[in-house]
Every structure is written in structure tokens, then in C-alpha cells.
Amino acid sequence: MAMVPNLRKGRGRNGERPREPRTPRAGVKVQPMLVLPVLPFPSINPVLISIGPLAVRWYALAYIVGILAGWFYARGIIASERLWGGPAPLTLVDMDDFVIWITLGIIVGGRAGYVLFYNLPHFAAHPIDILKLWTGGMSFHGGVIGCVVAIVLFALRRGIPVLSLGDVTTAVAPIGVFLGRLANFINDELWGRPTDVPWAMVFPNGGPIPRHPSQLYEATLEGLALLVLLGVLARLGALKRPGLVTGTFGVGYGLARIFCEFFREPDAQLGFLWGGLTMGMLLCIPLILTGIAILAFALSRRKVAKNG
């Protein structure tokens, strides 16, 4: 005789009575579950082109395009006598030669800064990893130090005013910052802190929690906004006061970075430091102070008038 499952009303397949929905007790307020709206993360392959063992990554492309775009913009600044009040204190040939120097400064300084500021214990235990640039790990503040060294050495070698070369370099630097932050976004790295804002995103490497797309905040403020500000200053005659653009870059970037750090998740190996500060905030303090000092020096001097 075949076994017939008990399917009487109010009972399940195994004869158990199904659970009744619980009625909330009197005076107990029921909190509805909220589904936070999030923007979908655009999953873009971090590798742009792959041919056999060779791969071109978006991050590397950001560096290449940033340096090339900055180079052409710098040539335009140098060629415009109106911005300088006469011939620029450096030539287009000087800038063409300087590109190699600044590229080395960015790479060597950026990598050394990451090793020293962000992950020294790891690299002390595995020094060979310092050379593995393709695994990631570059520091903006380290790159700044590398660029300063390159600017000073090249300027002294060519007899160029250090601050004027610095003005041209910092005027175009936000291009690379903008592209670099976009590459951080594509690489699904350096994401922001948890949030419930409508434009929050769930990053694949950041867990299931909606987070600030802080890379885009940085691209906008440290990149686009600073690029426009410095460009306006240059057109208003800032290049006639050597150091004015450089000082503004230091202060402007430092303030923008500190603001964005309030939305950015600290590096996992460091976390929050003293009083809730992050490493990025601390490194911006000397940058801002140096920028203020350069601004004070630039404003204390008379404008350079080369056309009489």
C-alpha cells in the first residue's frame, strides 16, 4: 500500500504544523527593514589589453597618459609669453629633456614613499617585493618628494629658476592625479568608508557593505578642481610671481586630500592613527605648511616684468 503524505489543511508535507507569523506584543514598535539604494559598481577589467604574457593595465596607462598630457600642457604654458610677461625662463627643449627626470622622480619617489610610509614591516621582511611595481603600491607624497628632487637637480643643472620650473610642473600635475584616481576606481582599490548615501557603491573587494566612492571624490577635488584653479591663477599672472602656483598646489592639494580622507577607508595595515587621523592626513600637514611658506615668499617679492 502506497504511503500517502499527510497534506491536511494547516500541515506540511511531513505532518508538522507550519509556523504562524508572530504577532508583535502590545507596545512593541516594529521596525521595517530598509533596503539601501546603491549604485552598481562598473566592473571593468583592470587589464586593458593582454597579449600573451604582456598586459597593459589601466593603472599603468593612467601614468603614461598623465605624463604625456602634462608634458604637452607644460609646453603650451612655456610657449605663451603672455602668461610670463615675456619669454619664459625655460625653453621647450628644457621641458622635453625634463620629462625623463620627472618620470623617474614620480616612479622612484612614489614607490619609496609607499615602502616607508605605508608598509615598511612587510618590505623589510621581503625586500625583493620593493621591485614588484606591477603588484601596486605607490605613494603620492613620496612622488612629490621624488619630483622635488628632480626639479631642484634639473634646474641647477640647466641654470633654470627652481620655483619657475616648479610652477610649470605643479600646474600640470593634477592631470596625473585625476587619471590616477580613476585608475584606483577601476582597480577596485582605495574605496571609501561605509555609508548610506544614495550614491554609495558595493565594491567587490570591499565586502558587502555600501561605501563612499572616495576615489571619485579625490579625482574631482585633487584633480579637476585643482587643475582649473591653477590654470586660472596662471592666466591671471601667477607665473610672474615664481612660487605662487607651487605654493597654491601644496596648500590646495593638502586641504583637498584631508577632506577626502574623511570619506576614504584607511589602509588596512595601518588603520586609524592618533585621534582618528590617517596617514594621508598626517603627510598632508608638512605639504600644507611648505605650501604656505612658498606662498609667503612668492607674495613678498615683486612681480617679474620681462617686457619692460
MONOR-V200107 format. One record per backbone hydrogen bond with DSSP energy under -0.5 kcal/mol. NH is the residue of the N-H (numbers start at 0). CO is the residue of the C=O. E is the energy in kcal/mol with one decimal. If there is no record, write none. Layout:
BEGIN
NH|CO|E + NH|CO|E
END
This chain:
BEGIN
4|2|-0.6 + 6|4|-0.9 + 10|7|-2.2 + 11|15|-3.0 + 14|11|-1.5 + 17|9|-0.8 + 23|21|-0.6 + 27|24|-2.0 + 28|26|-0.6 + 31|29|-0.6 + 35|33|-0.7 + 38|199|-3.3 + 42|40|-1.3 + 43|41|-1.3 + 47|45|-0.7 + 47|55|-2.4 + 48|55|-1.5 + 50|53|-2.7 + 51|49|-0.5 + 53|50|-2.0 + 55|48|-3.3 + 56|54|-0.6 + 57|45|-2.4 + 60|56|-2.4 + 61|57|-2.3 + 62|58|-1.5 + 63|59|-2.3 + 64|60|-3.1 + 65|61|-2.3 + 66|62|-2.4 + 67|63|-2.4 + 68|64|-3.1 + 69|65|-2.3 + 70|66|-2.1 + 71|67|-2.2 + 72|68|-2.3 + 73|69|-2.6 + 74|70|-2.0 + 75|71|-1.7 + 76|72|-2.0 + 77|73|-2.5 + 78|74|-2.2 + 79|75|-0.9 + 79|76|-0.6 + 80|78|-1.0 + 82|79|-0.7 + 83|79|-0.7 + 83|80|-0.5 + 84|80|-1.6 + 85|80|-2.2 + 87|77|-0.5 + 94|90|-1.8 + 95|91|-2.4 + 96|92|-2.2 + 97|93|-2.0 + 98|94|-1.2 + 99|96|-0.6 + 100|96|-0.7 + 101|97|-2.6 + 102|98|-2.1 + 103|99|-2.1 + 104|100|-2.2 + 105|101|-2.4 + 106|102|-2.3 + 107|103|-2.7 + 108|103|-0.5 + 108|104|-1.7 + 109|105|-2.1 + 110|106|-2.2 + 111|107|-2.6 + 112|108|-2.5 + 113|109|-1.7 + 114|110|-2.3 + 115|111|-2.4 + 116|112|-3.0 + 117|113|-1.7 + 118|113|-1.3 + 122|118|-1.9 + 123|119|-2.5 + 124|120|-1.5 + 125|121|-1.8 + 128|125|-1.7 + 129|126|-1.5 + 130|127|-1.2 + 131|128|-1.1 + 132|130|-2.0 + 134|131|-1.5 + 135|132|-1.8 + 138|109|-2.3 + 142|138|-2.1 + 143|139|-2.2 + 144|140|-1.9 + 145|141|-2.3 + 146|142|-2.4 + 147|143|-2.5 + 148|144|-2.2 + 149|145|-2.1 + 150|146|-2.9 + 151|147|-2.6 + 152|148|-2.5 + 153|149|-2.3 + 154|150|-2.6 + 155|151|-2.4 + 156|152|-1.9 + 157|153|-2.2 + 158|154|-1.3 + 159|154|-2.3 + 164|160|-2.1 + 165|161|-2.3 + 166|162|-2.3 + 167|163|-1.9 + 168|164|-2.1 + 169|165|-2.7 + 170|166|-1.8 + 171|167|-1.1 + 172|168|-1.1 + 173|169|-0.6 + 174|171|-1.6 + 175|171|-0.6 + 175|172|-0.8 + 176|172|-1.7 + 177|173|-2.6 + 178|174|-2.2 + 179|175|-2.6 + 180|176|-2.2 + 181|177|-1.7 + 182|178|-2.0 + 183|179|-1.9 + 184|180|-1.9 + 185|181|-2.3 + 186|182|-2.4 + 187|184|-1.3 + 188|183|-2.0 + 191|211|-2.0 + 192|262|-2.8 + 194|209|-2.0 + 199|196|-2.0 + 200|210|-2.5 + 201|38|-0.6 + 202|200|-0.8 + 205|202|-1.8 + 206|203|-0.6 + 210|200|-3.2 + 211|192|-2.2 + 213|211|-2.0 + 215|212|-1.4 + 216|212|-1.1 + 217|213|-2.4 + 218|214|-2.3 + 219|215|-1.9 + 220|216|-2.7 + 221|217|-1.7 + 222|217|-0.9 + 223|218|-2.0 + 224|219|-3.3 + 225|220|-1.0 + 226|222|-2.3 + 227|223|-2.4 + 228|224|-2.4 + 229|225|-2.5 + 230|226|-2.0 + 231|227|-2.5 + 232|228|-2.3 + 233|229|-2.4 + 234|230|-1.8 + 235|231|-1.2 + 236|233|-1.2 + 237|232|-2.4 + 239|236|-1.5 + 240|237|-1.8 + 241|239|-0.6 + 243|240|-2.3 + 246|242|-2.9 + 247|243|-1.9 + 248|244|-2.3 + 249|245|-2.2 + 250|246|-2.3 + 251|247|-3.2 + 252|248|-3.0 + 253|249|-1.8 + 254|250|-2.4 + 255|251|-2.3 + 256|252|-2.9 + 257|253|-2.2 + 258|254|-2.2 + 259|255|-2.3 + 260|256|-2.0 + 261|257|-0.7 + 261|258|-1.1 + 262|259|-1.8 + 263|259|-0.9 + 264|190|-1.8 + 269|266|-1.6 + 270|266|-3.6 + 272|276|-4.0 + 275|272|-1.5 + 276|273|-1.8 + 281|277|-2.2 + 282|278|-2.5 + 283|279|-1.0 + 283|280|-0.5 + 284|280|-0.8 + 284|281|-0.8 + 285|281|-0.7 + 286|282|-0.8 + 287|283|-2.6 + 288|284|-2.4 + 289|285|-2.4 + 290|286|-2.2 + 291|287|-2.5 + 292|288|-2.1 + 293|289|-2.4 + 294|290|-2.4 + 295|291|-2.6 + 296|292|-2.1 + 297|293|-2.7 + 298|294|-2.6 + 299|295|-1.1 + 300|296|-0.5 + 300|297|-0.9 + 303|239|-3.2 + 304|302|-0.7 + 305|84|-0.7 + 305|303|-0.6 + 306|84|-0.8
END
